[in-house]
Amino acid sequence: MSVPQSPQPPQSPLSSPPLLPLLLVDDEEGIRTVLALLLADMGCAVRTAASGAEALTMVRADPPAVVLTDVRMPGMDGIDLLRAVKAEFPGVEVLVLTGHGDMELAVSSLRHGAGDFLTKPVSPEALEVALDRARQRMALREALRRHTEELEQLVAQRTRQLLHAERLAAVGETAAGLAHAIKNVAGGLEGAMFVLEKGLELDRRDYLEQGWRMVRDDVARVRDLAMRLLDMGRAAALAPRPCDPDGPLRDVARLLAPRAAAAGVALEVQAGAGPEPVLLDPDAVHRCLMDLAVNAIEAFEGLEGAGGLVDASVSGADRMDANGEGAGGTVPDAPHRVILRSRRVALPEDAGADAASAGEAGETSVTGIEYVVEDNGPGFPEQADQASQAVQAGQGRPGGQRQGDDAAPDGFAAFVSAKPGGSGVGLMATRKLAREMGGELELGRASQDHGVRAVLRVRS
């Protein structure tokens, strides 16, 4: 036997607005009773407290949307309660009840963050207006909060998109640079295979030896490319220590003297940064200078030279022969020249900026060493030349650098090479190491007509 169910009241198509959580604070019980009934009729979920201390405890336990408090109460009065609530819960609306003679307290409550004040006896109309204003302020804050969150989400989304686009662009540039390098190596290997095949076909030992040398050189290029990529993928373990800043420059010149002689290059050293010790990592500086000097010498290899002369003067006084031994004298004229220079400079906090601009602009500067590797080789690479022209045309210089007689253009697009057929990975790895030392590497034109000028600046 089924039990008949009582009919349900019809549901209103429009739901009633949610009740407004409100805490009423007054030390007089009669006022609390009357105002509680009135506030309930106005759509408030009312709780009451008989003192400021009791009200603060209730707010901390369960913050309401609105606190309606009397000013004059024993113990913690309404102003003290207002300050405490606003300090801990700035989003809670606080309305203050004052007497007719308490206008000074009412003004003080507004200064401490009260949303409104009402004078006793409170009229229902004034109370309703005050509640409506409180609701509007809360709705405005909520809308502003949502808008801020949406804006932050939009900014984060756009930032992710930009980073993704930049990564894709970087991947594309990297792939293009590596593809160019691999294509060059593959072309060299194809040429070597052709020479080897001819040597086998014609039984020519000289062809076989030449083809083998070509294969060996291309394998070395592949190994060097792989090592450069590994260097770019990991941070350098720097070990700064007091040292002669000219030491790495002289070591590079001594080690490269035989190779320069074989390429018919006059190697000159103008060491002007020492001998007072500075704090830097000489091994890291040595790596950078070695890469730059090898690039400069490689630009001449295969060209018609000056017959193997290597002449390196140190501070304009000393020479070295092809074995790296001192010989005295000065640097004679030679068609192919590589100059290694060093000097102490004052670098701005942005170490990549032009050193001379630090004093002119009155900027805080740090001590640094500037190393220059300059050649009169075949010419400035076209890719870097375009970057230099963009800077000179007013499109800006990275790091706020200035144009000047001694300022080398930044000269870096993706995978710029300073020698024909180069991949550019070596220069990018050198620049990365320079930046890890707190410095910068710039690539520019050595003169109006030809040559490459690399400027390495490091902090000391």
C-alpha positions in Angstrom: 0.0 0.0 0.0 1.5 3.3 -1.2 1.7 6.3 1.1 0.2 9.4 -0.5 2.8 12.2 -0.8 1.9 15.7 0.2 1.9 18.2 -2.6 5.1 20.3 -3.1 4.9 24.1 -3.2 5.4 25.5 -6.7 9.0 26.5 -7.5 9.5 30.1 -8.5 11.1 30.4 -12.0 13.4 33.1 -10.6 15.6 32.1 -7.6 15.8 34.6 -4.8 19.2 36.4 -4.3 21.5 34.8 -1.7 21.4 36.2 1.8 24.1 38.7 2.7 26.2 37.5 5.6 26.2 40.3 8.2 27.6 40.6 11.8 25.7 43.1 14.0 27.8 44.4 16.9 26.2 46.5 19.7 26.4 46.3 23.5 22.6 47.1 23.9 20.5 43.9 23.5 17.4 45.8 22.5 19.1 47.5 19.6 20.6 44.2 18.5 17.1 42.6 18.5 15.4 45.3 16.5 18.1 45.8 14.0 18.5 42.0 13.5 14.9 41.7 12.5 15.1 44.7 10.2 18.2 43.4 8.6 16.8 39.9 8.1 13.8 41.5 6.2 16.4 43.2 4.0 17.9 39.9 2.9 20.7 39.5 5.4 21.8 36.4 7.3 22.4 38.1 10.6 24.7 37.1 13.5 25.1 39.3 16.6 27.9 40.1 19.0 27.7 42.1 22.3 31.2 43.5 22.2 34.1 44.3 19.9 36.3 41.5 21.3 33.5 39.0 20.7 32.9 40.3 17.2 36.6 40.1 16.3 36.6 36.4 17.4 33.6 35.7 15.3 35.1 37.5 12.3 38.3 35.5 12.5 36.3 32.2 12.8 34.0 33.0 9.9 34.4 36.3 8.1 31.1 37.9 7.1 30.5 40.1 4.1 29.5 43.1 6.2 30.1 44.2 9.8 27.6 46.7 11.2 29.0 48.0 14.5 28.3 50.7 17.1 31.1 53.1 17.9 30.8 53.6 21.6 31.1 50.3 23.4 33.0 49.3 26.6 36.4 47.6 26.0 37.1 47.4 22.3 35.1 50.2 20.7 33.9 50.3 17.1 37.0 52.2 15.8 39.3 49.6 17.3 37.2 46.8 15.8 37.2 48.6 12.5 41.0 48.8 12.4 41.4 45.2 13.4 39.0 43.9 10.8 40.4 46.0 8.0 43.9 45.0 8.9 43.2 41.2 8.7 40.2 41.2 6.3 40.4 44.2 4.0 37.6 42.8 1.8 35.0 42.9 4.6 32.7 45.9 4.4 32.4 47.8 7.8 29.4 50.1 8.5 29.5 52.3 11.6 26.7 53.4 13.9 27.2 56.7 15.6 25.2 59.1 17.7 24.2 62.6 16.6 27.1 64.1 18.5 29.7 61.7 17.3 30.5 63.2 13.9 34.2 63.5 14.6 34.2 59.7 15.3 32.2 59.1 12.1 34.8 61.0 10.1 37.6 59.1 11.8 35.9 55.8 10.9 35.9 56.8 7.3 39.6 57.5 7.4 40.2 54.0 8.8 38.4 52.3 6.0 34.7 52.3 6.9 32.4 52.0 3.9 29.7 54.2 5.4 28.3 55.5 8.7 24.7 55.8 10.0 23.4 57.9 12.9 21.1 56.6 15.6 18.2 56.1 15.5 18.7 54.3 12.2 15.9 54.7 9.6 15.1 51.6 7.5 15.7 53.7 4.3 19.1 54.9 5.3 20.1 51.3 6.3 18.9 49.9 3.1 20.8 52.5 1.1 24.0 51.7 3.1 23.6 48.0 2.4 23.0 48.6 -1.3 26.2 50.6 -1.4 28.1 47.9 0.4 26.8 45.3 -2.1 27.9 47.5 -5.0 31.4 47.9 -3.6 31.7 44.2 -3.1 30.4 43.5 -6.6 32.9 46.0 -8.0 35.8 44.4 -6.1 34.7 40.9 -7.3 34.5 42.1 -10.9 37.9 43.7 -10.6 39.3 40.5 -9.1 37.9 38.4 -11.9 39.1 40.9 -14.5 42.6 40.9 -12.9 42.7 37.1 -12.9 41.5 36.9 -16.5 44.1 39.5 -17.5 46.8 37.6 -15.7 45.7 34.4 -17.4 45.7 36.2 -20.7 49.2 37.6 -20.1 50.4 34.2 -19.0 48.8 32.6 -22.1 50.3 35.2 -24.5 53.7 34.9 -22.7 53.6 31.1 -23.2 52.7 31.6 -26.9 55.5 34.1 -27.4 58.0 31.8 -25.6 56.8 29.0 -27.8 57.1 31.1 -30.9 60.6 32.2 -29.9 61.6 28.6 -29.1 60.3 27.5 -32.5 62.2 30.3 -34.2 65.3 29.4 -32.3 64.9 25.8 -33.2 64.4 26.8 -36.8 67.5 29.0 -36.8 69.5 26.2 -35.0 68.3 23.7 -37.6 69.2 26.0 -40.5 72.6 26.6 -39.1 73.3 23.0 -38.4 71.9 22.0 -41.8 74.3 24.5 -43.4 77.3 23.1 -41.4 76.3 19.5 -42.2 75.8 20.4 -45.9 79.3 21.8 -46.0 80.8 18.7 -44.4 78.8 16.4 -46.6 80.0 18.4 -49.7 83.5 18.0 -48.5 83.1 14.3 -48.0 81.6 13.9 -51.4 84.6 15.7 -52.9 86.9 13.4 -50.9 85.0 10.3 -52.1 85.4 11.5 -55.7 89.1 11.9 -55.2 89.5 8.5 -53.5 87.5 6.8 -56.3 89.7 8.4 -58.9 92.7 7.3 -57.0 91.5 3.7 -56.8 90.4 3.8 -60.5 93.7 5.2 -61.8 95.9 3.6 -59.1 97.2 7.0 -58.1 98.7 7.2 -54.6 98.7 11.0 -54.6 95.0 11.0 -55.3 94.5 8.5 -52.4 96.6 10.6 -50.0 94.8 13.8 -51.0 91.3 12.2 -50.5 92.3 10.8 -47.2 93.5 14.2 -46.0 90.1 15.6 -47.1 88.2 12.9 -45.2 90.4 13.4 -42.1 89.7 17.2 -42.2 86.0 16.7 -42.5 85.8 14.2 -39.7 87.7 16.8 -37.5 85.0 19.4 -38.5 82.2 17.0 -37.4 84.0 16.3 -34.1 84.5 20.1 -33.5 80.9 20.8 -34.3 79.7 18.2 -31.9 81.9 19.5 -29.1 80.7 23.0 -29.7 77.1 21.9 -29.4 77.9 20.2 -26.1 79.6 23.3 -24.8 76.5 25.4 -25.7 74.3 22.9 -23.8 76.0 23.2 -20.4 77.0 26.0 -18.1 80.7 26.7 -17.7 82.3 25.8 -14.4 84.2 29.1 -13.9 87.0 29.4 -11.4 88.0 33.1 -11.1 91.4 33.8 -9.5 94.0 36.6 -9.4 96.1 36.4 -12.6 97.9 38.5 -15.2 95.1 39.5 -17.7 97.7 39.5 -20.5 98.7 35.9 -19.7 95.9 34.3 -21.8 96.7 36.6 -24.7 100.4 35.7 -24.8 99.6 31.9 -24.4 97.3 32.0 -27.4 99.8 33.8 -29.5 102.6 31.3 -28.5 100.4 28.3 -29.2 99.1 29.6 -32.6 102.5 30.8 -33.8 103.3 27.7 -35.8 99.8 27.6 -37.4 99.9 31.2 -38.3 103.3 30.7 -39.9 102.0 27.9 -42.0 99.1 30.1 -43.2 101.5 33.0 -43.9 99.9 35.2 -41.2 101.8 37.8 -39.2 100.6 37.4 -35.7 101.0 40.5 -33.5 100.3 40.9 -29.8 99.7 44.3 -28.1 99.4 43.4 -24.5 98.3 46.4 -22.5 96.1 45.1 -19.6 98.8 43.8 -17.3 100.9 43.2 -15.3 98.8 44.0 -12.2 96.7 40.9 -11.3 93.0 41.0 -11.8 90.3 38.5 -10.7 89.0 36.5 -13.6 89.1 32.9 -15.0 92.1 32.8 -17.3 91.2 29.4 -18.7 87.8 30.7 -19.8 89.4 33.8 -21.3 92.0 31.6 -23.0 89.2 29.5 -24.6 87.4 32.5 -25.9 90.6 34.1 -27.3 91.8 30.8 -28.8 88.5 30.4 -30.7 88.6 33.9 -32.0 92.2 33.8 -33.0 91.8 30.4 -34.7 88.8 31.8 -36.6 90.9 34.7 -37.8 93.8 32.5 -39.0 91.4 30.0 -40.7 90.1 32.9 -42.8 93.5 33.0 -44.5 94.2 29.3 -44.8 94.1 28.3 -48.4 94.8 31.8 -49.6 98.1 33.0 -51.2 100.2 34.1 -48.3 103.5 35.8 -47.3 105.6 32.7 -47.1 105.2 31.6 -43.5 106.3 34.7 -41.5 104.9 34.8 -38.0 105.7 38.0 -36.1 104.2 38.7 -32.7 105.2 41.8 -30.8 104.4 42.1 -27.1 103.6 45.6 -26.1 105.4 46.7 -29.3 108.8 45.4 -28.1 109.1 41.6 -28.5 108.8 39.1 -31.4 108.2 35.4 -31.7 109.3 33.1 -34.5 107.4 30.2 -35.9 108.4 28.1 -32.9 107.0 30.7 -30.4 110.5 31.8 -29.3 111.3 35.4 -28.7 113.3 37.1 -31.5 113.1 40.8 -30.8 112.4 43.5 -33.4 109.2 44.9 -34.9 106.4 43.6 -37.1 107.2 43.9 -40.8 104.6 44.5 -43.4 102.7 41.4 -44.4 99.7 40.8 -46.6 97.9 38.7 -43.9 97.8 40.0 -40.3 96.1 39.0 -37.1 96.4 41.4 -34.2 95.6 40.5 -30.5 95.2 43.4 -28.2 94.2 43.9 -24.5 93.5 46.9 -22.3 91.8 47.7 -19.0 88.5 49.5 -19.4 85.7 50.8 -17.2 82.5 48.8 -18.0 79.0 49.9 -17.2 76.9 47.6 -15.0 75.7 46.2 -18.4 79.1 44.9 -19.3 78.2 44.6 -23.0 77.8 48.3 -23.5 80.5 50.5 -24.9 83.1 51.1 -22.3 83.7 54.7 -23.2 80.0 55.5 -22.6 80.2 54.7 -18.9 82.0 57.9 -17.9 80.1 60.1 -20.3 76.7 58.9 -19.0 77.7 59.1 -15.4 76.7 55.4 -14.9 78.0 53.1 -12.2 80.9 51.2 -13.8 83.0 48.2 -13.0 86.5 47.3 -13.9 86.9 45.1 -16.9 89.4 43.8 -19.5 88.8 44.3 -23.2 90.4 41.8 -25.6 90.4 42.5 -29.4 91.2 40.0 -32.1 91.4 41.8 -35.5 92.4 40.6 -38.9 92.6 42.0 -42.5 91.1 38.9 -43.9 88.7 38.3 -46.8 85.9 40.4 -45.2 83.1 40.8 -42.7 80.5 38.0 -43.1 77.3 39.1 -44.9 75.0 37.8 -42.2 76.8 39.8 -39.5 77.1 42.8 -41.9 73.3 42.9 -42.1 73.0 42.9 -38.3 75.5 45.8 -38.1 73.7 47.8 -40.7 70.4 47.4 -38.8 72.1 48.7 -35.7 73.6 51.7 -37.6 70.2 52.4 -39.1 68.8 53.1 -35.7 67.1 49.8 -35.0 68.8 49.6 -31.6 71.8 48.0 -30.1 71.5 45.1 -27.7 72.2 46.0 -24.1 71.9 49.7 -24.8 75.3 49.9 -26.5 76.3 53.1 -28.3 77.9 53.7 -31.6 81.4 55.2 -31.4 84.9 55.0 -33.0 85.9 52.1 -30.8 82.5 50.4 -30.6 82.2 47.3 -32.7 78.7 46.6 -34.0 77.0 43.7 -32.2 77.3 41.8 -35.5 75.4 38.7 -34.3 72.5 37.1 -36.2 71.8 33.4 -35.6 74.9 31.3 -36.3 77.1 34.0 -37.8 80.4 32.7 -38.9 83.6 34.8 -39.3 85.0 32.6 -42.0 83.7 31.2 -45.3 81.8 27.9 -44.9 81.7 28.1 -41.1 78.7 26.9 -39.1 78.8 29.8 -36.6 78.3 27.4 -33.7 81.8 28.2 -32.4 81.2 31.9 -32.2 77.8 31.3 -30.5 79.5 29.1 -27.9 82.2 31.7 -27.4 79.6 34.4 -26.9 77.8 32.2 -24.4 81.0 31.7 -22.4 81.7 35.4 -22.5 78.2 36.2 -21.1 78.7 33.6 -18.3 81.8 35.5 -17.3 79.6 38.7 -17.0 80.9 40.1 -20.2 80.0 40.2 -23.9 81.4 39.3 -27.3 80.8 41.7 -30.2 81.6 41.1 -33.9 82.3 43.9 -36.3 84.1 45.1 -39.4 87.8 45.6 -38.8 88.1 48.4 -41.4 86.1 50.3 -44.0 86.9 47.7 -46.7 87.6 44.3 -45.2 88.5 42.2 -42.1 86.8 41.1 -39.0 87.1 42.6 -35.5 86.0 40.6 -32.5 85.8 42.4 -29.1 85.6 40.4 -25.9 84.9 42.3 -22.7 84.9 40.6 -19.3 84.5 41.8 -15.8 87.5 41.6 -13.5 
